[in-house]
Amino acid sequence: MRFPRDRRITSRRLFQRVRNQGESYGGHFLVLGVLKDERLADPVKIGYITTRRLGNAVTRNRVRRRLRGVLQRTGERLKPGYCLVLVARNRAAEASSEALEKEWKWLAHRAGIFSKSEKSSSANSKPASTPPA
């Protein structure tokens, strides 16, 4: 699933709104900010934050590309009406795409933003309280 520009958070104001009014879920590599917004015309709006502490421009862009790839693979499972902000922590620069995807899925389940699917209706539907290793 592609996320065109109109489905990305680009304004500082909306980033701050998610940060101040939304909930945060933290892991080893990522912090997920979630804000429920019924007025949202798009199903989901997503923003990425990669600070200079993460590394140089090449490193930051690589992390953003990996995060976009993770969302392209799992984005169709997202419930509509949410603004999401993914903040990459310092460890994300050394993390593999598989590790980032595993943590993203764990954070999304904790936040309750994935819609129910055949795969997620297992007997152990309650997410763990600790991030995956």
Wavefront OBJ file of the C-alpha trace (Angstrom):
o trace
v 0.000 0.000 0.000
v 1.497 3.320 -1.068
v 1.139 6.446 1.030
v 0.817 9.429 -1.303
v 1.796 12.911 -0.186
v -1.750 13.836 0.827
v -1.716 10.958 3.346
v 1.523 12.106 4.975
v 1.806 14.521 7.852
v 3.829 17.463 6.599
v 2.793 20.340 8.869
v 4.501 21.102 12.171
v 1.100 21.915 13.634
v -0.261 18.394 13.068
v 2.951 16.801 14.367
v 2.578 18.843 17.564
v -1.107 17.958 17.847
v -0.311 14.237 17.711
v 2.452 14.752 20.260
v 0.357 16.822 22.697
v -3.109 15.263 22.378
v -2.292 11.719 21.292
v -0.866 8.676 23.030
v 2.716 7.408 22.725
v 3.986 3.852 22.634
v 7.711 3.253 22.892
v 9.958 0.400 21.850
v 13.669 -0.204 21.375
v 13.878 1.357 17.906
v 10.693 3.412 17.493
v 8.197 5.592 19.301
v 4.674 5.562 17.882
v 2.422 8.572 18.432
v -1.280 7.921 17.805
v -4.139 10.421 17.604
v -7.709 9.366 16.814
v -9.277 11.926 14.463
v -12.819 11.307 13.213
v -12.705 14.453 11.026
v -9.870 12.998 8.972
v -10.781 12.807 5.288
v -8.023 10.279 4.559
v -8.103 6.845 6.178
v -4.728 7.353 7.903
v -2.123 10.128 7.971
v 1.460 9.191 8.762
v 4.540 11.246 9.609
v 8.150 10.226 10.204
v 10.697 11.894 12.467
v 14.403 11.131 12.103
v 16.574 13.576 14.019
v 20.215 14.458 13.435
v 21.131 12.410 16.496
v 20.331 9.358 14.361
v 23.243 10.067 12.031
v 24.081 11.878 8.831
v 21.606 12.510 5.998
v 22.324 9.165 4.345
v 21.556 7.298 7.560
v 18.390 9.281 8.251
v 17.105 8.735 4.703
v 17.864 5.008 4.919
v 15.829 4.719 8.132
v 12.935 6.658 6.552
v 12.999 4.381 3.488
v 12.899 1.312 5.715
v 9.986 2.718 7.710
v 8.073 3.573 4.530
v 8.693 0.039 3.273
v 7.347 -1.436 6.501
v 4.210 0.688 6.226
v 3.734 -0.244 2.577
v 3.742 -3.926 3.550
v 1.391 -3.583 6.534
v -0.564 -0.366 5.861
v -3.705 -2.043 4.491
v -4.369 -3.464 7.967
v -4.609 0.000 9.623
v -7.945 1.197 10.970
v -9.176 4.455 9.403
v -9.315 7.791 11.219
v -5.863 7.985 12.802
v -2.880 10.317 12.637
v 0.352 8.403 13.288
v 3.855 9.692 13.943
v 6.822 7.317 13.913
v 9.908 8.621 15.698
v 13.137 6.702 15.046
v 15.361 6.242 18.073
v 19.163 6.107 17.817
v 19.212 2.296 17.680
v 17.021 2.329 14.544
v 20.063 3.238 12.430
v 21.652 -0.177 13.098
v 18.386 -2.153 13.064
v 17.438 -4.399 10.171
v 14.242 -3.907 8.203
v 12.879 -7.103 9.755
v 13.530 -5.812 13.275
v 11.854 -2.484 12.463
v 8.844 -4.288 10.981
v 8.535 -6.579 13.991
v 8.627 -3.631 16.382
v 6.171 -1.602 14.245
v 3.681 -4.481 14.328
v 4.124 -4.849 18.090
v 3.571 -1.106 18.674
v 0.556 -1.028 16.333
v -1.042 -3.942 18.174
v -0.386 -2.235 21.517
v -2.003 0.933 20.200
v -4.949 -1.023 18.769
v -4.715 0.514 15.289
v -4.686 -2.736 13.287
v -8.058 -3.961 12.080
v -8.990 -7.540 12.843
v -7.793 -10.070 10.280
v -7.567 -13.822 9.930
v -3.962 -13.861 11.119
v -4.563 -11.782 14.237
v -7.495 -13.839 15.532
v -5.304 -16.408 17.233
v -5.833 -17.657 20.768
v -3.085 -15.367 22.035
v -4.605 -12.094 20.820
v -3.394 -9.970 23.727
v -0.053 -8.321 22.860
v 2.889 -8.782 25.165
v 3.809 -5.979 27.538
v 7.459 -6.024 26.528
v 8.850 -5.320 23.072
v 10.115 -8.164 20.928
v 13.820 -8.825 21.244
l 1 2 3 4 5 6 7 8 9 10 11 12 13 14 15 16 17 18 19 20 21 22 23 24 25 26 27 28 29 30 31 32 33 34 35 36 37 38 39 40 41 42 43 44 45 46 47 48 49 50 51 52 53 54 55 56 57 58 59 60 61 62 63 64 65 66 67 68 69 70 71 72 73 74 75 76 77 78 79 80 81 82 83 84 85 86 87 88 89 90 91 92 93 94 95 96 97 98 99 100 101 102 103 104 105 106 107 108 109 110 111 112 113 114 115 116 117 118 119 120 121 122 123 124 125 126 127 128 129 130 131 132 133
